[in-house]
Amino acid sequence: MMEDSDLDEIRAQRLAQLQSQYGSGPAGQPGNPNQQKVAEERKREVDDMKNSILSQVLDQSARARLNTLMLGKPEKGRMVENMILQMAQSGQLRSKLGEEELIGLLERVGSQKSTTVKFDRRRAALDSDDDDL
């Protein structure tokens, strides 16, 4: 049988191995400052690319409306932004979207609410106790 100190030593080695493999320190913080810088730079590049695509497919008034939406309702703004980016990348957009087209997209997104169906057994009189055979 292994002693507790041997087991603790194996655990510590395995923890160090996992931290070096996945690049995280205690509490999930990045352990290597270079990896953190690379991640920040990658995020900045993605944001720049996204902004470049949006500026190509949206006119100035539509871009201003999207920015206003991002301030008021960030989750809805991101959803519309991602929809526009997908449309641009798949070639669905032939010209720049104006404010009216953006409003149409916003209305389409707003109307896509989830529908729930509630079934009331008592009101429908579908009780298994009433089966007469």
N, C-alpha and C positions, 0 to 999 in steps of 0.2 A: 504494500500500500504506500501511496505517496504521502509525504508529510504536508501539512498546511503551507509551510514556507515554500516548498517546491511547487505546489499548486498556484500560490500567489505569484511566484516568479514566472511561471508559464503564462498566467493571465496577463501580467504586465508586459511580457514580450509580445503576446498576441495583440494586445491593445496598441502597443507602439507600432506593430506591423500594419494594423488596420488604419491607424492615423496617418502613417506615411503613405499608404496605398491610396486612401481617399482624400488626403490633404485636409483633414479637419483636426482641430485641437479640441480641448475640453469645451463643453457647452455648444458644440457644433460650429465653432468659429473657425474660419480658415487658418490653418497652422502656418502656411508659408505666405509671407507678404507678397512674393512674386506671383503666386497663383491668384491672390486677391486682385492684384493689379491687372493681370491678364483677363480675369473675369470682368472687371470694371471696363476695361478697354473693349472687350468683346460686346458688352452690353451697349456701350456708347456707339460702336460701329453699327449695331443692329438698329438702334434708335435713329442714327443718321440716315441709314438706308431707308427706314420706314418713313421718315420725314421727307426724304427726297422723292419717294414714290408718291406720297400724298400730295406734295406740292406740284407734281406733274399731272395728277389726275383730278385735282380739285381746283376750282378757281378761288380767288381771294375771299369772296363772301362765304363760300361753302367751307373753306378752311377756317374762317373766323367762327362760323356757327359750330363746327366740330370742336374747336378749342373751347368755346363757351359750354358746350355739352360736357366736355371732359372735366370742366371745373365743377359743374352742378351735379352731374350723375356719372362718375368715373367708370362704373362697370358698364353702363349702357354705351358710353362713349368708346370704350375699348372694343365692345362688341361691334359697333358700327365701323370703327376704324379697321378692325380685322376683316370685316365683310368687304370693305372697299379695297383693302390690300389683296384679298383673294380674287375679287373681280378683276383687279388690274393685272394680277399675275396670270390669270387664266385667259386674258384677252377679251373679257366681256365688255370692257369700257372702250368705246371708239373715240370719244373726245372727253374734254374736261367736264366734270360734273359741276353744275351750278348749284346755287342755293336751293332752287325748287326741287331738283333731282335728289339732293341730300335730304330735304324735308320728306320727300316720298319714301326714301329708304328708312328714315326715322319712323314714319308712320307704319311701314311694313314691320319693322322690328317691334314697335309698340303694340301692334295687334297680335303678335305671336305670344300670347299669354298661355300658360299651361291650363288645361281644363281638367277638372277633377269631377268624377262621377261618384255620387254617394247613393248607395242602394239601401233603401229602408225595407227590411223584410216584413216588419209588422204592417206597414201600410200596403204592401203588395200582397199580403196574406199568403205568403209562401212559408208556412211553418211546417216543419217535418212531423210535428205531433198530430196534425190533422189528417194524416194518411189513413183512409178507411179501406181496408182490404177485405 
